[in-house]
């Protein structure tokens, strides 16, 4: 009996033993599988995570590319700026702070405001108190030297160098060059796949924005061992954990050479000194390259690029945006204006092409033109004038007569062939398309009622017709060169920091305007007469010294008072715009120039003096550069 009981107990034990062995083996296999997963399948991932806890990566700043003019003069560069920061928890407000105030030469009110800023940071908790708080940006070099000298005594105070974009010529050509702005949260989200980080700056407008990808360069990086260790230990850890490559040097941004001549820009600024607002564009007749483009009033890109701190930027923009003269608006391309009489050469070409105009036939101007129930006034009583005399004296009546016989779409077609009413594609700032209103446009606008008077107004560049200043300059360049309309160009080449050209941009033709050369010669002779002949509308102000041709214009404006304008100054905004569009010299033209004086009044009286001075300065600059010895010129960058 005992024997069978013993056998039963042994059998039960063996069964339990087998289950126990199975359990242990299963557990062991699970551990082995998990270890294989961690060590083999996911080993690389975990090693990488472990390394990230030990190895850090510090980014190395790059250098933004330099922008130069056509003759190598620096228009945008980088300079060091020194900002003062404080860690509130570490500064002794009783002993250290008075010394800081003294070394930084702070005024009592400013010192009190900054002291309160530090106290507020301490009151917000330990985390905020341990973070760096910015006290002052772009401090004087003498202040930096004083703080660095006493650095051991000023616990909690740090001087942090940061690169700042610098524009040596200030507001000169600011709209074309542009400025920098800090990357905000929305921009950062949009550029999340790029190398931008919070606090970075990027081009906001102008060349800085359009060529951002070339100018900004590429950051580098350097690996390091996290935590604190003695030098020997760090070297041992670096040898063990830092994989190659340990460092990648930053790639500096490309330099950009523009087609612009900053000395010509300076000349335009001087010539426009007596005017409140306007724009001037000078282009090369033979290439379409922009030699100068000035919009007035301007702004200081050094101020709005953030060198003086966020508060200074905000104050500057508040001031600019409240100015009714709109200093931040690029009036060379971002605004459109009625061209006035500067459009008459194109109206005349349309009339000549359709043989509506006989160059020798005369129109009797008695001070205006009666059409239907409306009387369209002229600028004077010119009596019997042919095409040449109508161009020279800017007789509206002659062109009203043309407008009564021609289809408005023909006037639009010739304007668009010369690039008016279509974007030039320059790309550096938002561009106003302008408008060449067709019969269909007027029909839609006035609910099916097209009036013949619209065509009369279009013939003299009024009504709903608008152009931007650059468009008009390119169109006059095409008149001067025989009908070649060029793509405007502001960047000449992309270069490395040592001057090696990486990419060169040759001139590009947009289209060839098919013109009867005899008709074009008639128009060109009329433009010469505007300046040279005694009856010419530009002759009195231009005189006989300047060799140029062109057309004056006085464009009427709608009498709407802009927002924020002082009622006592409404008269200014109700004045006509003053225009001059032309080219120089009259034989073998080289440049085309357009001057717009906003609310300047008569074009002959106010725009022509600006144009004549700019052309005279351009000729002097040209002679001066030609007189330079070849050895000196050889060291310059490629000119136009």
C-alpha positions in Angstrom: 0.0 0.0 0.0 2.8 2.3 0.9 4.6 1.4 -2.3 1.6 2.5 -4.5 1.2 5.7 -2.6 4.9 6.5 -3.1 4.7 5.8 -6.8 1.8 8.2 -7.2 3.5 11.0 -5.3 6.6 10.5 -7.5 4.5 10.7 -10.7 2.8 13.9 -9.5 6.2 15.4 -8.7 7.5 14.5 -12.1 4.5 16.1 -13.8 5.0 19.3 -11.8 8.7 19.2 -12.5 8.1 19.0 -16.2 5.7 22.0 -16.1 8.2 23.9 -14.0 11.0 23.2 -16.5 8.7 24.2 -19.3 7.9 27.4 -17.5 11.6 28.2 -16.9 12.5 27.4 -20.5 9.7 29.5 -21.8 10.7 32.4 -19.6 14.3 32.0 -20.6 13.4 32.0 -24.3 11.3 35.1 -23.8 14.2 36.9 -22.1 16.5 35.7 -24.9 14.1 37.0 -27.5 13.7 40.3 -25.8 17.5 40.6 -25.5 17.9 39.8 -29.1 15.3 42.4 -30.0 17.0 45.1 -27.8 20.6 44.1 -28.6 20.3 43.0 -32.3 17.2 44.3 -33.9 17.0 47.6 -32.0 20.6 47.8 -30.9 21.5 50.6 -33.2 18.5 52.7 -32.0 19.4 52.3 -28.4 23.0 52.9 -28.9 22.1 56.1 -30.7 19.8 57.2 -27.8 22.6 56.4 -25.3 25.1 58.4 -27.4 22.7 61.4 -27.5 22.7 61.4 -23.7 26.5 61.6 -23.8 27.3 63.4 -27.1 25.9 66.8 -27.9 25.9 68.8 -31.1 26.7 72.5 -31.1 25.7 74.5 -34.2 28.3 76.7 -35.7 27.0 80.0 -37.2 27.5 80.8 -40.8 28.2 84.2 -42.4 25.6 85.9 -44.6 26.8 86.8 -48.0 27.7 90.4 -48.9 25.8 92.5 -51.4 27.9 94.8 -53.7 27.0 97.3 -56.4 28.3 97.1 -60.0 31.6 98.6 -59.0 32.3 96.5 -55.9 31.1 98.9 -53.3 29.6 97.1 -50.3 25.9 97.8 -49.9 25.0 95.1 -47.3 27.4 93.4 -44.9 27.7 91.9 -41.4 29.0 93.5 -38.2 29.3 92.3 -34.7 26.7 93.5 -32.2 27.1 93.1 -28.4 24.1 92.4 -26.3 24.1 92.4 -22.5 22.2 89.6 -20.7 21.6 88.9 -17.0 20.7 85.7 -15.1 18.5 87.3 -12.4 19.1 84.6 -9.7 22.9 85.1 -9.8 23.2 88.9 -9.6 23.5 90.7 -6.3 21.1 93.6 -6.6 22.7 95.5 -3.7 26.4 95.2 -4.6 26.7 94.1 -8.2 23.8 96.0 -9.8 25.0 99.5 -8.9 28.4 98.6 -10.5 26.6 97.4 -13.6 24.6 100.7 -13.9 27.9 102.6 -13.6 29.8 100.6 -16.2 26.9 100.6 -18.7 26.4 104.4 -18.2 22.7 104.0 -17.7 20.4 106.9 -17.1 18.5 106.9 -13.8 15.1 106.1 -15.5 16.6 103.4 -17.7 18.4 101.8 -14.7 15.2 101.8 -12.7 13.2 100.2 -15.6 15.9 97.4 -16.1 16.1 96.8 -12.3 12.3 96.3 -12.2 12.7 93.9 -15.2 15.2 91.8 -13.2 13.0 91.8 -10.1 9.9 90.7 -12.1 11.9 87.8 -13.5 12.9 86.7 -10.0 9.3 87.0 -8.8 8.1 84.6 -11.6 9.8 81.7 -10.1 13.1 79.8 -10.0 12.9 78.6 -13.6 12.5 82.1 -15.0 15.1 83.4 -12.6 17.7 81.0 -14.0 17.1 82.0 -17.6 19.1 84.7 -19.3 17.2 88.0 -19.6 18.3 90.5 -22.2 19.1 93.9 -20.7 20.4 95.9 -23.6 21.2 95.3 -27.3 24.0 96.7 -29.4 25.9 98.4 -26.6 28.9 100.7 -27.2 32.3 99.1 -27.6 33.6 101.1 -24.6 30.8 99.6 -22.5 31.7 96.1 -23.7 35.4 96.7 -22.8 34.4 97.9 -19.3 32.1 94.9 -18.7 34.7 92.5 -19.9 37.4 94.1 -17.7 35.3 93.6 -14.6 33.7 90.3 -15.7 35.0 88.4 -12.6 33.2 90.8 -10.3 29.9 90.8 -12.2 28.4 87.4 -11.5 25.3 86.9 -13.6 26.2 89.4 -16.3 27.1 88.2 -19.8 28.1 90.0 -23.0 26.9 88.0 -26.0 28.2 88.8 -29.4 25.7 88.4 -32.3 26.1 89.1 -36.0 23.9 92.0 -37.3 23.2 93.0 -40.9 24.7 96.3 -41.7 23.9 98.7 -44.6 26.7 101.3 -45.0 24.6 103.6 -47.1 21.7 103.7 -44.7 18.4 104.5 -46.5 19.9 104.8 -49.9 18.4 102.1 -52.2 16.7 100.6 -49.2 13.6 99.3 -51.0 15.8 97.5 -53.6 18.2 96.0 -51.0 15.5 95.2 -48.4 16.1 94.4 -44.8 16.1 91.4 -42.3 13.4 90.2 -39.9 13.3 87.7 -37.1 11.8 84.3 -38.0 8.4 84.2 -36.3 6.3 81.1 -35.3 4.3 81.1 -38.5 7.4 81.3 -40.7 9.1 78.7 -38.6 6.2 76.3 -39.1 6.2 76.9 -42.8 10.0 76.4 -43.0 10.1 73.4 -40.6 12.0 71.3 -43.1 14.8 73.8 -43.4 17.7 74.8 -41.2 15.9 77.9 -39.6 15.7 78.1 -35.9 13.8 80.4 -33.5 15.7 83.7 -33.2 17.2 83.4 -36.8 16.8 86.3 -39.2 15.9 86.1 -42.9 15.4 88.5 -45.7 12.0 90.3 -45.5 11.9 92.2 -48.8 14.0 93.3 -51.7 17.2 91.5 -52.8 17.6 90.2 -49.2 14.4 88.2 -49.6 14.5 87.2 -53.2 18.1 85.8 -53.0 17.8 84.5 -49.4 18.7 80.9 -50.4 22.1 82.2 -51.8 22.9 84.8 -49.2 22.2 82.8 -46.0 24.8 80.1 -46.2 24.7 76.8 -44.3 25.4 76.2 -40.6 28.1 73.9 -39.5 28.2 71.7 -36.3 30.7 70.4 -33.7 30.2 67.3 -31.5 31.1 67.5 -27.8 30.8 65.4 -24.6 28.0 66.5 -22.4 28.4 67.1 -18.6 31.5 68.2 -16.6 34.8 66.3 -16.6 38.4 67.0 -16.2 40.4 67.6 -19.4 41.9 64.1 -19.4 38.6 62.4 -18.9 37.0 64.5 -21.7 39.7 63.5 -24.1 39.2 59.8 -23.2 35.5 60.1 -23.6 35.8 61.9 -26.9 38.1 59.2 -28.2 35.6 56.5 -27.2 32.3 58.0 -28.1 32.8 60.7 -30.8 32.4 59.2 -34.2 33.8 60.7 -37.3 33.2 63.3 -38.6 33.4 65.2 -35.4 33.0 68.6 -37.0 31.5 70.2 -40.1 32.6 73.7 -41.0 29.9 76.2 -41.8 29.5 77.2 -45.5 29.4 81.0 -45.9 26.6 82.5 -48.0 27.3 83.6 -51.6 28.1 87.2 -52.3 25.8 89.0 -54.8 26.9 91.7 -57.3 24.1 94.0 -58.4 23.7 95.9 -61.7 23.1 99.0 -59.6 25.5 102.0 -59.3 25.3 103.3 -55.8 26.9 106.6 -56.9 24.1 107.1 -59.4 21.7 106.3 -56.6 23.3 109.0 -54.5 23.0 111.5 -57.4 19.2 110.7 -57.6 18.8 111.2 -53.9 20.4 114.7 -54.2 18.3 115.6 -57.2 15.1 114.6 -55.4 16.0 116.4 -52.2 13.5 119.2 -52.8 10.6 116.7 -53.3 8.5 115.0 -50.7 7.7 111.8 -52.5 8.3 110.0 -55.8 10.4 107.5 -57.7 13.2 107.4 -60.2 14.4 104.5 -62.3 17.4 104.3 -64.6 17.9 101.3 -66.9 20.5 100.3 -69.5 18.9 100.7 -72.9 21.2 97.9 -74.3 20.6 95.3 -71.7 17.6 96.1 -69.5 19.8 96.1 -66.4 18.6 98.4 -63.6 21.3 101.0 -62.9 19.4 102.8 -60.2 16.0 102.7 -58.6 15.0 105.1 -55.8 11.7 105.4 -54.0 11.1 108.4 -51.8 10.6 108.7 -48.8 12.7 105.8 -47.8 13.4 103.9 -44.5 16.5 102.9 -42.5 17.2 99.2 -43.0 19.7 99.2 -40.2 16.9 100.2 -37.8 14.2 97.8 -39.0 16.6 94.8 -39.3 16.7 94.4 -35.5 20.1 95.7 -34.6 18.6 98.1 -32.0 16.2 95.5 -30.5 12.6 94.5 -31.0 11.2 97.7 -29.4 13.2 99.9 -31.7 11.8 97.9 -34.7 8.2 98.2 -33.5 8.5 101.9 -33.0 10.1 102.4 -36.4 7.3 100.5 -38.1 4.6 102.3 -36.2 6.1 105.6 -37.4 6.5 104.4 -41.0 3.0 102.9 -41.3 1.4 106.1 -39.9 3.2 108.2 -42.5 0.7 109.2 -45.3 3.7 109.3 -47.7 4.2 105.6 -47.3 8.0 105.2 -46.8 7.9 101.4 -46.8 6.1 101.2 -50.2 8.5 100.6 -53.2 7.1 103.2 -55.5 9.3 102.1 -58.4 7.4 98.8 -58.9 4.8 98.3 -56.1 2.6 101.3 -57.0 0.8 102.2 -60.3 0.1 105.7 -61.5 -1.7 107.3 -64.5 1.1 107.9 -67.1 -0.3 111.1 -68.4 1.3 112.6 -71.5 4.3 110.1 -71.3 1.9 107.7 -73.0 1.4 109.9 -76.1 4.4 108.4 -78.0 2.7 105.0 -77.9 -0.7 106.5 -78.9 1.1 108.2 -81.8 2.7 104.9 -82.8 -0.8 103.2 -82.8 -2.2 106.0 -85.0 0.7 105.9 -87.4 0.5 102.1 -87.7 -3.2 102.2 -88.6 -2.6 105.3 -90.9 -5.0 107.3 -88.9 -2.3 109.9 -88.4 -0.6 111.7 -91.3 2.5 113.2 -89.8 2.1 116.4 -91.9 -1.6 116.9 -91.3 -2.5 119.6 -88.7 -5.1 119.8 -86.0 -6.4 123.2 -84.9 -6.1 123.4 -81.1 -8.2 126.2 -79.6 -7.7 125.1 -76.0 -9.8 122.0 -76.0 -11.9 119.4 -77.9 -15.6 119.1 -77.9 -16.8 115.5 -78.0 -20.5 114.8 -77.5 -21.8 116.8 -74.6 -18.4 117.1 -72.9 -15.5 119.5 -73.5 -12.0 118.0 -73.0 -9.5 120.7 -72.2 -6.0 121.1 -73.5 -2.9 122.5 -71.7 -3.1 125.7 -73.8 -4.1 127.1 -77.2 -1.6 125.7 -79.7 -3.5 126.5 -82.9 -2.4 124.5 -85.9 -0.1 121.6 -84.9 1.1 118.5 -86.7 2.4 115.3 -85.0 5.9 116.6 -84.3 4.6 119.9 -82.8 1.9 118.1 -80.8 4.6 115.9 -79.3 6.9 118.8 -78.6 4.2 121.1 -77.1 2.2 118.2 -75.5 -1.0 119.2 -77.2 -3.9 117.2 -75.8 -6.3 118.3 -78.5 -4.2 116.6 -81.2 -4.4 113.3 -79.3 -8.1 113.8 -78.5 -8.7 113.9 -82.3 -6.7 110.7 -82.6 -8.8 109.2 -79.8 -12.0 110.0 -81.6 -10.9 107.9 -84.6 -9.1 104.9 -83.1 -10.3 101.9 -81.3 -9.4 101.9 -77.6 -8.1 98.3 -77.9 -5.5 99.5 -80.4 -4.2 101.9 -77.9 -4.1 99.1 -75.3 -2.4 96.7 -77.7 0.6 99.0 -78.4 1.0 99.7 -74.7 1.1 96.0 -73.8 3.6 95.3 -76.6 5.9 97.7 -74.8 5.3 95.9 -71.5 2.8 98.3 -70.0 -0.1 96.7 -68.0 1.9 93.5 -67.4 4.3 92.6 -64.7 8.0 93.0 -65.5 9.0 89.9 -63.5 11.8 91.6 -61.6 10.7 89.7 -58.5 12.4 91.6 -55.7 9.2 93.2 -54.3 5.5 92.8 -54.9 4.8 94.3 -58.2 1.8 96.4 -59.3 0.6 95.1 -62.7 -0.8 98.4 -63.8 -3.8 98.6 -66.1 -4.3 99.0 -69.9 -8.2 99.1 -69.9 -9.8 97.6 -72.9 -13.3 98.2 -74.2 -14.4 95.0 -72.5 -13.0 96.2 -69.2 -14.9 99.5 -69.4 -18.1 97.7 -70.4 -17.9 95.4 -67.4 -17.0 98.3 -65.1 -19.8 100.6 -66.3 -22.5 97.9 -66.7 -22.5 97.7 -70.5 -22.2 101.5 -71.1 -19.0 102.2 -73.0 -18.4 105.9 -73.7 -16.2 107.3 -76.5 -14.7 109.7 -74.0 -12.8 106.8 -72.4 -10.8 106.4 -75.6 -9.9 110.1 -75.7 -8.6 109.9 -72.1 -6.7 106.7 -72.9 -4.9 108.5 -75.8 -3.4 111.0 -73.3 -2.6 108.4 -70.6 -5.5 109.3 -68.3 -8.8 107.6 -67.4 -8.2 104.2 -65.9 -4.8 103.7 -67.5 -2.0 103.1 -64.9 1.7 102.0 -65.1 4.5 101.5 -62.7 7.7 103.4 -63.0 9.9 100.5 -64.0 7.5 99.5 -66.7 7.6 102.9 -68.2 11.4 103.0 -68.0 11.7 99.7 -69.9 9.2 100.8 -72.5 11.2 104.0 -73.2 14.3 101.9 -73.4 12.6 99.9 -76.1 11.7 103.2 -77.9 15.4 104.2 -77.7 16.9 100.9 -78.9 14.6 100.2 -81.8 12.0 98.0 -80.2 13.8 95.5 -78.0 11.9 95.0 -74.7 14.3 93.5 -72.1 13.6 91.5 -68.9 14.7 93.9 -66.1 17.7 92.6 -64.2 19.0 93.8 -60.8 21.5 91.0 -60.0 24.6 90.7 -62.2 26.3 87.7 -60.7 26.6 85.3 -57.8 30.1 85.1 -56.3 32.1 83.4 -53.6 33.7 85.5 -50.9 37.0 85.7 -52.9 35.3 87.1 -56.0 35.0 84.0 -58.1 31.9 84.1 -60.2 29.6 81.1 -59.5 26.7 82.2 -61.7 26.5 85.0 -64.2 23.2 86.4 -65.5 23.3 87.7 -69.1 20.6 90.0 -70.5 17.3 88.5 -71.5 15.0 89.7 -74.2 11.3 89.6 -73.3 10.0 90.4 -76.8 10.8 92.3 -80.0 8.2 94.9 -80.9 7.5 95.0 -84.6 7.8 98.6 -85.6 7.9 100.6 -88.8 11.3 102.3 -88.5 10.1 105.4 -90.2 7.3 105.7 -87.7 9.7 105.1 -84.8 12.1 107.8 -86.2 9.2 110.3 -86.2 8.5 109.6 -82.5 12.2 109.8 -81.6 12.5 113.1 -83.3 9.5 114.4 -81.4 11.1 113.2 -78.1 14.3 115.1 -79.0 12.3 118.2 -79.8 10.6 118.1 -76.4 14.0 118.9 -74.8 15.9 120.8 -77.5 13.3 123.0 -79.2 12.3 126.3 -77.6 8.6 125.3 -77.6 9.4 122.0 -76.0 7.8 121.4 -72.6 11.2 120.3 -71.1 13.4 122.8 -72.8 13.2 125.6 -70.2 14.3 123.4 -67.3 16.7 121.1 -69.2 18.5 123.8 -71.1 21.0 123.1 -73.9 23.7 121.4 -71.8 22.1 118.0 -71.3 21.9 115.6 -74.3 18.7 113.7 -73.7 15.3 113.1 -75.3 12.0 112.4 -73.6 8.4 113.4 -72.8 7.0 115.3 -69.9 3.7 114.4 -68.3 1.2 115.9 -65.8 -1.2 113.2 -64.6 -4.4 114.2 -62.9 -5.2 112.4 -59.6 -8.6 111.5 -58.0 -9.3 114.0 -55.2 -9.5 111.5 -52.4 -7.9 112.5 -49.1 -5.7 109.6 -47.7 -6.4 108.3 -44.3 -4.6 110.1 -41.5 -3.8 113.2 -43.6 -4.0 116.6 -41.9 -6.9 118.6 -43.5 -4.6 121.6 -43.8 -2.4 119.5 -46.1 -5.1 118.1 -48.4 -4.0 120.5 -51.1 -0.8 118.5 -51.5 -2.6 115.2 -52.2 -4.9 116.9 -54.7 -2.0 118.1 -56.9 -1.2 116.3 -60.2 1.7 113.9 -60.5 4.8 115.2 -62.4 6.5 112.9 -64.9 9.4 112.8 -67.2 10.3 109.8 -69.3 13.2 109.7 -71.7 16.7 108.5 -72.6 20.2 109.7 -73.1 22.2 110.5 -75.2 20.0 111.2 -78.2 22.4 109.4 -80.6 23.3 105.8 -79.7 21.2 105.9 -76.4 22.7 104.2 -73.4 20.3 104.8 -70.5 16.5 105.3 -70.1 15.3 107.4 -67.2 11.9 107.9 -65.7 11.2 110.4 -63.0 7.9 110.5 -61.0 7.3 113.3 -58.5 4.2 112.4 -56.5 1.8 115.3 -56.4 4.6 117.4 -57.9 2.4 119.5 -60.2 3.7 120.1 -63.8 6.1 117.6 -65.2 8.1 120.2 -67.1 8.7 122.3 -64.1 9.3 119.6 -61.4 10.3 116.3 -63.0 12.6 117.6 -65.7 15.1 119.3 -63.4 15.5 116.0 -61.5 16.1 114.0 -64.8 18.5 116.6 -66.3 20.6 116.6 -63.1 20.7 112.8 -62.9 21.7 112.5 -66.6 24.4 115.2 -66.2 25.8 113.3 -63.1 25.7 110.0 -65.1 27.7 111.6 -67.9 30.2 112.9 -65.4 30.5 109.5 -63.6 31.0 107.9 -67.0 33.8 110.3 -68.0 35.5 110.0 -64.6 35.5 106.2 -64.8 36.8 106.2 -68.4 39.7 108.5 -67.2 40.8 106.0 -64.6 44.0 104.1 -65.6 43.5 100.5 -66.8 45.7 99.2 -64.0 43.3 100.7 -61.4 40.2 99.5 -63.2 41.6 95.9 -63.5 41.2 95.5 -59.7 37.5 96.4 -59.8 34.7 94.0 -60.2 33.0 93.7 -63.5 31.0 96.9 -64.3 28.1 97.3 -66.6 
